[in-house]
Amino acid sequence: MEVVVVSRQMFADPEYLPLFDGDMIISIMSPGDTHPRPKAKGPRLDIQFWDVTEEIMDGEKLWRPIDDYHGMMIVTFVEEHIHFTNRIVIHCEAGVSRSAGVAVGLSRYFDLGMTENELRDRFPHFNLTVAQKIWKACEERNYVPVAPSYNGIMSDSESEDGCSIQPGASN
């Protein structure tokens, strides 16, 4: 299994990232985004949530983070398709926070070819709230971690320093 975390621009460029039959695609956008979606050749989950770690009121606009329902949607999608694919492609606007958070979250319970530690090191600004919602969904399904969790530098209950993006920033 291989996990690929990319930006929307990289995902849309077939020269940079050719898609293959059976690739599992998790496409993350902000609510209301209407960007064109490249055709996927395999199963695809289109999901929308803001790149924030807590609710933030910005004038008239309320920014909400990923919720339990979205976490369960992602886990259910992966569970249904993981045995029929060799690659999961996860993308969001910048390929740094939300998509990396999904990869880190899934890596604790699914063999993605990279460990949770490797993904945390590769994507130090991943959205911890996203990973936590995926861990919660996996725990509700009684999944067993494939490897020991991260070495304790950032546990589920610690702060997300360096892991959030404020309203108006893109990811």
HELIX and SHEET records of a PDB file:
HELIX    1   1 ARG A    8  ALA A   12  1                                   5    
HELIX    2   2 ASP A   68  HIS A   81  1                                  14    
HELIX    3   3 ILE A   82  PHE A   84  5                                   3    
HELIX    4   4 ARG A   98  SER A  107  1                                  10    
HELIX    5   5 GLU A  116  ARG A  122  1                                   7    
HELIX    6   6 LEU A  128  GLU A  140  1                                  13    
SHEET    1   A 4 GLU A   2  SER A   7  0                                        
SHEET    2   A 4 ARG A  87  CYS A  92  1                                        
SHEET    3   A 4 MET A  24  MET A  29  1                                        
SHEET    4   A 4 ARG A  44  GLN A  48  1                                        
SHEET    1   B 2 ILE A  56  ASP A  58  0                                        
SHEET    2   B 2 LYS A  61  TRP A  63 -1                                        
END                                                                             
